[in-house]
């Protein structure tokens, strides 16, 4: 690599974006700040004219001269930070309806608040959507395998061909450092300086400008309180009480974290038969590095021996599985958890083709039969088909635990 060249790690979403551009006139890539949206689209859509609405002159033209903006900047065009000029969406619609060409507009934005409303009103049926999160472990290891995780024989047979060993310390180093591409390609970057700037920029640019949160210090306290609860049932009343805000404010602020892809709320599985299941979602941060920064787990060793080690390991696994679905353009991954009123719980259920695949997530390396004892609860639900599952953990090998259920090394995600 030439001196000064920028290292690019191949993203699994590349082929999905190319496929969407062949199907739709416009493609929108959204996701958290610094996840690599701009770099990815510049790589995939290198033929398109690049326009960043971070440029104040371009932003002014986009906002005040929307009718002539695309005469000066004809497609194919890549517009970065599109959320700052949502008034462009109707003009994009007009051009797409008139020209009827595919792959004319590539759009990216770190927020979805006002942006998504305008998308749904203006570009329904004309737009392909993809959510890009931080780097997956596969991408960090430069593994090309990109299928969504599913604990089936076919998945493991295919995944085994590219599975690479993950040392115990490397797992915790990755969890603590996080998934932001800039940190991955620049191992000498100071972790605390990066996330300090990240949080400041996120609150000042995205939260303040797009949602008018008045008290930025309180919002930072709210983010920190949420990070300390990653892997737990969402309790807005407790969050509000700890931060000193009203519960409606806590609800609104949580929606900000969710729609900006900072947090994922894992829904409980329920159907017409499972009346006794809990209805509260579980909260997971999508970047463990950000959660570690907010909660002051400053080194991998401090984290892996700390009181939140289990919660962070579970959060990491959930985030990795979510990424495997998002990278394929699946907007709502079919992921749930199970918990009934008797406190029986299954960490993760994946629903595919009418089959439920149960998974437990444990940070230890010695899984036991008791780890999957709750799987039998699914067999007692009428009209329910249970597929193979297992325990995702730090054991080294993929082995059978009981029947079709396996011990699943984290390297097989």
N, C-alpha and C positions, 0 to 999 in steps of 0.2 A: 504493500500500500504506500502510495506516495506521501511524503511528509506534508502534514497539514490537511490530508484528505479526511473526510468525515466517514467514520465507520458506519455501515448500514447493516443491521441484522434483519434478515428476511422475516417477514411477518406472515403468519398463516392466513390472514385476512386478504392477502393480495389476490388470490384466485377468486375469492368471493366478490371482491370489488369489480374485477374484470367481468365476471359473470353478470353482475347487476348492471354494469354499463352496457352490456349487450341486450339487456331486457328492458331497460328504462331510459328515458331521456335524461334523467338526473340521478345522481347518487349522493346521499348525505351520510357522512361519517361523523358520528358524535361520540362523546366520551370525555373522561376527565382531562383536565389540563396536563400537559407534558406526557401524555400516553403515546405520542408519536403519530398523531393523525396527519399533521402537515407533511412530515417526512415520508410517511407511507403513500399519501396521495401524490406527492411530487414524484415518487418513484413509479407508481402505477400509471399516472396520467401525465407523464413527462411531455406529451404532445400538446397539452392544454396550456393556455396563457395563465400564469399564476398572478392572482391579485389578493393581497392581504388587507383586510379591513382594519388591521392595526395601524395602517397608514392613514393619518388623519385627513389627508387631502382626498384619498380614494373614498374614505368613509363619508366625507361630506358630500361628494358627488353621488355616492350610492343612496344616501338618505334624501338628498334634495333634488336629484336629477334622475330618478329611477327610470323615467320614460326613455331617456337617451343613454343611460349607462351602458347598455349592451350594444348600442351603435358604436360607442367609443371602444368597447371591449367585447367584440363578437365571440361567440362560442366557436370551438370548444374552450371552456374556461374553467379554471379552478379558483373558487372563492373561499378564502380562509377566514374564519371567525364570522361566518354568515349571520350569526345571531344578532350582531350589532346593526344589521340593516334588514329586518324581516320584511320591509316594504318591497324588497326585490322579488319576493316569491310570486306575486301576481304577474309580474313582467316575465319571469321565467316560464310561467304557465302559458302565457300568450305566445312566446317564442316556440315552445314545445308543440303547442297545438297547431301552429302555423307550419312549422318545418317538418314535424313528425320524424325527427331523427333520434337515434339512440346515442347515449354517451356524450351529450353536449355540455352538461354541467356537472362538475364535481364540487361538492360543498363540504365544509367541515366546520364544526363548532364545539366548544367545550361546554356549552350549556344548551338546555332544551326547554327552558321556561317559556318565553314568548315564541321562540323559534318553532317549537312543535305545534303550537296552536296555528300558526300561519301555514305550516306545512300541511296540516290536516285539512285546512280550508282551501288551499290553493293547488296542492300538488298530489291529491289523492289519485292513485293509479298511475302516476307519472314518475314516481320517485322510489328508488331502492334504498333501504335503510340498513346501516350497520353500526353497531356499537363497538368501539375499539377500547379495550382496557389495556393495562400495562402488559409487559412481556410475560409470557408464560414460561414455565420451566423448560418446556420443549424448545421454545424459541431461543432462550438463553443458551441452551446446549446445541443449537443449530440443527435440531432434529426436524426432518421434513414431514413426518407423520402428523396429520392434522384432523383426524376423525374425532368427533365428540366422544367424551368418555362414556362408556357403557360396559358394565361388568359381565360381558358375554364371552363365550368361547371364541367367536369370530373376532371380536375386538382384541382379546388377549393374543390370539394367534398372529394378528397383524402387528400389534404393538410390540410384541416380543422381538421382532426383527430389528427394531431400532432402539429398544430400551437401553439406556446407558446408566451405569452405576452412579449413584448419588451418595457421596460420603455423608456421614451423620453431621459432621460440622458444616459441610457445605449447605445442607438443608437449612440449618438454623441461621447461617450467614445470609442466605437468600431471603428467608422470612424477615429477618431484622432489617436488612438493607432495602427490601422492597422491590417493586417491579418496574420502576420508571426506566425507560430506555437510556436516558442520559447517564444515570448512575451505573447501568450495566456496561456501557461502552467506555466509561471513564472511571475505572476502579480507584483512581487516585482522588476523585472528587470527595470532598468532605460531606458526609451524610447529613450532619446536623445543619450545615449551611444550606444545603440543597433544600431540605424540607422546611427550614425556617423561611426561606424565600418563597417556597411553594405555597405555604399556608398564607403568607402575607399577600401574595399575588392573587390567590384564589378568593380571599375575602374582599380585597380592594377592587378587583376587576369584576369577578363574577357575582359574588354575593351582594356587594354594595350597589353596583351599577344596574343589576338586573332584578333585584328583589327588594331594594330599599330597606335592608336590615339596619335599624338605627344604631344599635349598640354593638359595635364590632368586637369589643372585649367579651361581652356576654356570649356572642356567637362562637368565639374561640373557646370559651369555657364549655359551651354546649358540645362542640366538636370533641373536646377532650373527654367530657363525661360520656359521650357516645362511644368513643374509642375504648374507654375502660370497660365497656359492656359488650364488646364484640364477642360473638358466640353465645349471647344470652337472649332470653325472651325480651322483646321490646316492652319497656315500661315507661311510657311517656310521663306519667304522674311522678315517678321517681326522678326522671331526668329534669323535669321542670322544677321540682323541689330542690334538687342539688344545685341548680344553676341560678335559681331565684327568678324564674319567669313563669308566666301562666301556662297552663296545659295547652290551650289553643296555639300559643306562640311556639311551644315545643313541637306541636304537631306540624305547624307550618315550616319550622326550621328543619325538621326531619325530612319533609318532602323536598326541601332544597338539596339536602345531602343525597337523597335518592335520585332525583332527576338530574343531578350533576355527576352521577356514577361514582360518588365517594362511598356510598353505603348501598348494600343490597339487603332487602328485607325478604327472607326466605319464608314463603307461605307454608302454613300447615296443610297437610293433605286431608281432604275431607270429601265425602260424597253423600248421597242421600241416606246411606246405610250407617256411616261412621258418625253418628250423632254425638258420641261421647268424646270426640277429639277436641283438643284445645284450639281456639280460634286466633290466638295471638301470634304474629310473625316473630322470627328470630332475626337479630341484627348482626350483620357481618360487614366489616370494612373490606373494600375490594383491593386495597393496597396495604399490606401488612407493615410496610416501611413507614407509611404515614401514621398508622395506628401506633406503631412503636415510638415514633417521634413524639406524638401527642401525649403518650403515657410514660415517656421518659425511660424506655428500655433502650439504653444507649449502646449496648454491645450485644453480639450474639450470645456470649456466655451468660451475661446477666439475664437475658430473656429466657434461654433454654432451661435455666435452673430457677426461674422465678415463678411466682404464684399464677401468672397468666400463661404459662407455657402451653398448657393444654388448649386454652381458648385460641391462642395464636396459631397453633398447629392446625386446629380445626378450621379456623378462618382461612388459612393458606390453602388447604385442600378444597374448601368450598369455592374460593376464588379461582383456583386452577380449573376446576370443572366448569364453572360459569364461562371462563374464557374460551374453553374448547367448544362451547356452543355458540357464543357470540361471534367468534371468528368465522363461523359458517353462516353468519347472517341470521341466526335464530334469535329473534328479538325477545321472546319470552321463553327462556330455557325451562323445560318441564321438570323442575327440581322443587322438592318439597321436603318437609320433615314430618315425623309422626310423633304425637304425644297425646296420650289420653288422660282422663281425669284421675286415673290411678297412678299417674306419674310414670307410666311406661313410655319409653322414648326410643325412636330410631333417628339417628343423626341426619340421614339423607335418604330420600326416596327419589328415584328417577323413573318417570313414567314414559313408556315408549310402546306404541302399538297396543295399548290396553293392558300392558304388563307393568307391574311395579318391581323395581330392583332395589332392595334395601342395602344400606351401607352404614357401618359404624366407622368412626374416625378416632383413632387412638394414637397418642404420641409415643407409646411404648413400642418395644420390639419383640414382645412375647405374647401375642394374641391368644386368648383362651376361648373355649366354647361358650362361656358365660357372656362374652362380648356380643354374641349374636342370638342370645336367648330370646330377645324380644321379637325376632323375625317371625317366630311362630304365631304371633298375634295376627299377622296378615292372613295366615291360612284360615283363621276363623271368621273372616269377613266374607259373607256370601257374594257371589259374582265377582270375586277378586282373583286375579291370576298373579301369582308371585314368581318372578324370575330369579336367577342366581344373584347373589350379593356377596358381601364379604366385609372384612375389616381392613380399611386403608391405614397403614401404619409404617413404622420404620424398620420392619423386618426386611431382609435382603432378597428373599425369593418368593415367587408366586407359587403357592402350594394350596392344596385342598385342606379346608378346616373341617367341614362337615357337609356331606352330600354335594350340592352344586355350589356351596358357599366357600369362598377362598380367603386366604391371607393375601392382601394386595399391597405390594411395596409401593411407596409413593412415587418411585421411578416409573411406574406403569400408568400414571395419569396422562 
